[in-house]
Amino acid sequence: MQTGHITLSHVEVTADDLPLFCPTPDMSLWQAHPRVFIPVDKTGEARCPYCSTLYKFKGDLPQGQH
C-alpha cells in the first residue's frame, strides 16, 4: 500500500491508497494507535479520530457502484 504525500497540514492520498486506514504502515511506532478505517472517499477528506491526522483525497473521487 502506498501512503501518499505528507505535508505539514495534511496527508494527500490517491485511489491507490484505498481502502485507507490509520495508522499507515510508514508511520513510526510511537504514532501507533488502534487501526481505524478512514472514509476519505466519501467527502474527499477525513480526520483520524485517534491522532487527528487529516487525510485529503487527491484527484477524482471514486464513483460508487449503482
Phi, psi and omega per residue, in radians:
M1 nan 2.313 3.031
Q2 -1.451 2.774 -3.050
T3 -2.137 0.145 3.034
G4 1.438 -3.141 -3.104
H5 -1.703 2.156 -3.122
I6 -1.592 2.271 3.048
T7 -2.104 3.123 -3.131
L8 -1.168 -0.580 -3.036
S9 -1.747 -0.395 -3.083
H10 -2.837 3.032 3.067
V11 -1.980 2.158 3.089
E12 -1.544 2.324 3.130
V13 -2.225 2.782 3.128
T14 -2.179 -3.129 3.134
A15 -1.027 -0.478 3.110
D16 -1.143 -0.360 -3.111
D17 -1.558 -0.124 -3.095
L18 -1.474 2.551 -0.134
P19 -1.188 2.549 -3.036
L20 -1.755 2.295 3.093
F21 -2.234 2.633 3.046
C22 -2.156 2.379 0.034
P23 -1.297 2.648 3.100
T24 -1.432 2.781 -3.097
P25 -1.009 -0.450 -3.105
D26 -1.540 -0.024 3.111
M27 -1.309 2.553 -3.139
S28 -1.148 2.710 -3.131
L29 -1.002 -0.615 -3.118
W30 -1.164 -0.297 3.118
Q31 -1.581 0.011 -3.029
A32 -1.158 2.500 3.036
H33 -2.681 3.036 3.119
P34 -0.965 2.461 -3.127
R35 -1.195 2.281 -3.112
V36 -2.370 2.422 3.079
F37 -1.256 2.364 3.122
I38 -1.955 1.930 -3.055
P39 -1.417 0.974 -3.091
V40 -1.155 -0.414 -3.093
D41 -1.320 -0.140 3.141
K42 -1.432 -0.835 -3.060
T43 -2.112 -0.101 -3.127
G44 1.736 -0.240 3.045
E45 -2.780 2.684 3.113
A46 -2.780 2.672 -3.103
R47 -1.958 2.436 3.081
C48 -1.203 2.253 -3.133
P49 -1.246 -0.269 -3.135
Y50 -1.606 -0.919 -3.025
C51 -1.895 -0.058 3.109
S52 1.181 0.265 3.048
T53 -1.112 2.291 3.100
L54 -1.666 2.190 3.099
Y55 -1.884 2.261 3.118
K56 -2.117 2.327 3.140
F57 -1.405 2.313 3.130
K58 -1.873 2.189 -3.122
G59 1.812 -2.906 -3.141
D60 -1.355 2.359 3.092
L61 -1.176 2.494 3.104
P62 -1.109 2.502 3.104
Q63 -1.575 2.354 3.127
G64 -1.248 2.789 3.100
Q65 -1.367 2.488 -3.126
H66 -1.818 nan nan
